[in-house]
Amino acid sequence: MSDQRGFRCRVHEGNYQNEITVWVDAESIEINGNSAIEQAAWREWRKTFGSSIGMAATGCKILEEVFESEL
């Protein structure tokens, strides 16, 4: 059994938004709940799209859990 769980998330910052998939340590989810997934999504967003543009309207929505077989 894998110790990583995958989630598809929609992240938006100002007028920019996109869906990203992140893999999060199962123990981290057990300890921190959804915030562990949201933090991973923001880290991936920053890696993919660069530094913050300073927009006030930001958000992260967890859409669904994904499995390696679905990718």
N, CA, C and O of each residue as an XYZ file, in Angstrom:
284
protein
N       0.840     -1.180      0.000
C       0.000      0.000      0.000
C       0.884      1.242      0.000
O       1.854      1.326      0.753
N       0.545      2.183     -0.835
C       1.330      3.400     -0.970
C       1.096      4.337      0.213
O       0.010      4.371      0.791
N       2.132      5.092      0.558
C       1.972      6.062      1.634
C       1.710      7.459      1.091
O       1.735      8.432      1.844
N       1.458      7.563     -0.212
C       1.113      8.831     -0.849
C      -0.312      8.749     -1.378
O      -0.739      7.716     -1.894
N      -1.040      9.850     -1.245
C      -2.389      9.942     -1.803
C      -2.434     11.124     -2.753
O      -1.877     12.184     -2.468
N      -3.101     10.937     -3.885
C      -3.177     11.989     -4.900
C      -4.511     12.705     -4.868
O      -5.555     12.106     -4.608
N      -4.454     14.018     -5.143
C      -5.670     14.828     -5.159
C      -5.610     15.824     -6.305
O      -4.568     16.425     -6.566
N      -6.736     15.991     -6.984
C      -6.865     17.023     -8.000
C      -7.480     18.231     -7.307
O      -8.501     18.126     -6.627
N      -6.840     19.375     -7.493
C      -7.287     20.608     -6.835
C      -7.423     21.722     -7.870
O      -6.721     21.736     -8.881
N      -8.330     22.647     -7.604
C      -8.426     23.871     -8.405
C      -7.916     25.001     -7.545
O      -8.435     25.271     -6.462
N      -6.880     25.661     -8.052
C      -6.273     26.781     -7.344
C      -6.554     28.043     -8.144
O      -6.437     28.051     -9.370
N      -6.926     29.110     -7.443
C      -7.084     30.384     -8.154
C      -6.407     31.503     -7.372
O      -6.391     31.527     -6.141
N      -5.863     32.408     -8.134
C      -5.197     33.579     -7.574
C      -5.562     34.750     -8.469
O      -5.104     34.842     -9.608
N      -6.391     35.642     -7.943
C      -6.893     36.734     -8.769
C      -7.739     36.161     -9.895
O      -8.666     35.389     -9.650
N      -7.424     36.535    -11.122
C      -8.152     36.032    -12.290
C      -7.546     34.761    -12.863
O      -8.070     34.207    -13.830
N      -6.454     34.294    -12.283
C      -5.775     33.109    -12.787
C      -6.230     31.883    -12.009
O      -6.325     31.904    -10.782
N      -6.512     30.806    -12.755
C      -6.901     29.569    -12.085
C      -6.511     28.389    -12.955
O      -6.389     28.502    -14.174
N      -6.320     27.267    -12.305
C      -5.966     26.055    -13.015
C      -6.154     24.870    -12.088
O      -6.183     25.024    -10.867
N      -6.281     23.689    -12.671
C      -6.346     22.463    -11.883
C      -4.954     21.838    -11.852
O      -4.246     21.811    -12.858
N      -4.582     21.343    -10.688
C      -3.310     20.661    -10.534
C      -3.533     19.398     -9.720
O      -4.488     19.296     -8.950
N      -2.639     18.443     -9.903
C      -2.692     17.201     -9.135
C      -1.484     17.159     -8.222
O      -0.358     17.399     -8.656
N      -1.719     16.858     -6.971
C      -0.639     16.792     -5.987
C      -0.664     15.449     -5.278
O      -1.712     14.818     -5.145
N       0.505     15.025     -4.826
C       0.658     13.793     -4.061
C       1.112     14.170     -2.672
O       2.104     14.878     -2.503
N       0.388     13.699     -1.683
C       0.608     14.107     -0.299
C       0.816     12.867      0.560
O       0.147     11.851      0.372
N       1.738     12.959      1.491
C       2.004     11.878      2.422
C       0.746     11.590      3.242
O       0.149     12.495      3.825
N       0.357     10.318      3.277
C      -0.873      9.926      3.983
C      -0.825     10.293      5.466
O      -1.844     10.674      6.043
N       0.344     10.182      6.080
C       0.466     10.531      7.505
C       0.233     12.018      7.720
O      -0.380     12.414      8.711
N       0.715     12.840      6.804
C       0.503     14.284      6.897
C      -0.984     14.620      6.821
O      -1.463     15.511      7.523
N      -1.708     13.903      5.964
C      -3.156     14.117      5.863
C      -3.833     13.692      7.158
O      -4.746     14.361      7.641
N      -3.378     12.574      7.714
C      -3.947     12.083      8.974
C      -3.773     13.103     10.092
O      -4.675     13.293     10.907
N      -2.622     13.756     10.133
C      -2.316     14.718     11.195
C      -2.957     16.077     10.935
O      -3.563     16.662     11.833
N      -2.825     16.587      9.694
C      -3.232     17.960      9.386
C      -4.524     18.093      8.593
O      -5.004     19.208      8.389
N      -5.091     16.991      8.146
C      -6.338     17.038      7.390
C      -6.192     17.726      6.043
O      -5.144     17.653      5.401
N      -7.261     18.396      5.625
C      -7.290     19.036      4.311
C      -6.227     20.113      4.144
O      -5.806     20.389      3.021
N      -5.793     20.716      5.217
C      -4.780     21.771      5.089
C      -3.476     21.212      4.508
O      -2.755     21.939      3.824
N      -3.161     19.944      4.765
C      -1.965     19.327      4.175
C      -2.100     19.263      2.655
O      -1.130     19.491      1.932
N      -3.292     18.956      2.178
C      -3.539     18.891      0.731
C      -3.486     20.286      0.128
O      -2.876     20.489     -0.922
N      -4.119     21.241      0.782
C      -4.133     22.617      0.277
C      -2.726     23.208      0.245
O      -2.377     23.898     -0.713
N      -1.918     22.956      1.264
C      -0.542     23.451      1.277
C       0.266     22.841      0.143
O       1.054     23.537     -0.497
N       0.082     21.551     -0.114
C       0.777     20.896     -1.224
C       0.342     21.497     -2.558
O       1.163     21.676     -3.458
N      -0.950     21.807     -2.687
C      -1.452     22.412     -3.918
C      -0.822     23.785     -4.145
O      -0.444     24.116     -5.269
N      -0.709     24.582     -3.084
C      -0.087     25.902     -3.223
C       1.400     25.787     -3.567
O       1.913     26.571     -4.365
N       2.091     24.815     -2.969
C       3.510     24.616     -3.314
C       3.658     24.271     -4.793
O       4.525     24.809     -5.482
N       2.812     23.377     -5.269
C       2.871     22.988     -6.687
C       2.497     24.166     -7.582
O       3.100     24.355     -8.639
N       1.513     24.955     -7.172
C       1.105     26.154     -7.921
C       2.300     27.100     -8.069
O       2.563     27.613     -9.157
N       3.008     27.321     -6.983
C       4.176     28.221     -7.016
C       5.291     27.668     -7.906
O       5.937     28.418     -8.639
N       5.515     26.343     -7.838
C       6.538     25.725     -8.701
C       6.177     25.872    -10.171
O       7.040     26.131    -11.010
N       4.893     25.705    -10.476
C       4.436     25.709    -11.865
C       4.270     27.115    -12.421
O       4.666     27.376    -13.557
N       3.697     28.018    -11.647
C       3.317     29.321    -12.173
C       4.104     30.492    -11.613
O       3.852     31.635    -11.996
N       5.044     30.245    -10.721
C       5.891     31.313    -10.215
C       5.395     31.925     -8.921
O       4.442     31.446     -8.307
N       6.057     32.985     -8.526
C       5.773     33.604     -7.233
C       4.404     34.285     -7.214
O       3.781     34.514     -8.251
N       3.970     34.592     -6.015
C       2.677     35.229     -5.804
C       2.594     36.550     -6.547
O       3.569     37.299     -6.617
N       1.408     36.833     -7.107
C       1.202     38.116     -7.777
C       0.513     39.113     -6.858
O       0.175     40.222     -7.273
N       0.306     38.713     -5.608
C      -0.225     39.630     -4.607
C      -1.707     39.921     -4.721
O      -2.166     40.958     -4.242
N      -2.456     39.046     -5.333
C      -3.894     39.255     -5.468
C      -4.597     38.883     -4.168
O      -4.233     37.911     -3.505
N      -5.596     39.659     -3.819
C      -6.323     39.407     -2.572
C      -7.214     38.168     -2.674
O      -7.384     37.443     -1.694
N      -7.780     37.926     -3.850
C      -8.695     36.798     -4.016
C      -7.913     35.545     -4.372
O      -7.481     35.373     -5.511
N      -7.735     34.680     -3.395
C      -7.041     33.421     -3.634
C      -7.869     32.289     -3.035
O      -8.663     32.502     -2.119
N      -7.676     31.108     -3.554
C      -8.388     29.973     -2.997
C      -7.903     28.657     -3.555
O      -7.290     28.597     -4.621
N      -8.186     27.618     -2.822
C      -7.830     26.265     -3.226
C      -9.017     25.362     -2.886
O      -9.487     25.340     -1.749
N      -9.486     24.628     -3.873
C     -10.602     23.711     -3.658
C     -10.137     22.304     -4.019
O      -9.615     22.074     -5.110
N     -10.328     21.382     -3.110
C     -10.001     19.984     -3.366
C     -11.166     19.394     -4.148
O     -12.295     19.354     -3.660
N     -10.882     18.934     -5.370
C     -11.944     18.430     -6.234
C     -12.212     16.944     -6.045
O     -13.360     16.523     -5.903
N     -11.136     16.147     -6.044
C     -11.324     14.704     -5.925
C     -10.002     14.021     -5.632
O      -8.927     14.554     -5.907
N     -10.109     12.834     -5.072
C      -8.923     12.011     -4.876
C      -8.674     11.258     -6.178
O      -9.615     10.786     -6.816
N      -7.414     11.148     -6.567
C      -7.049     10.429     -7.777
C      -6.140      9.261     -7.408
O      -5.490      9.256     -6.362
N      -6.117      8.293     -8.282
C      -5.311      7.117     -8.064
C      -4.373      6.931     -9.243
O      -4.703      7.326    -10.361
N      -3.214      6.339     -9.014
C      -2.214      6.176    -10.065
C      -2.797      5.519    -11.309
O      -2.410      5.863    -12.426
N      -3.707      4.595    -11.136
C      -4.304      3.894    -12.267
C      -5.152      4.816    -13.155
O      -5.414      4.486    -14.312
N      -5.584      5.974    -12.618
C      -6.401      6.917    -13.375
C      -5.566      7.876    -14.202
O      -6.093      8.541    -15.094
N      -4.275      7.960    -13.923
C      -3.416      8.927    -14.623
C      -2.977      8.421    -15.965
O      -2.252      9.114    -16.679
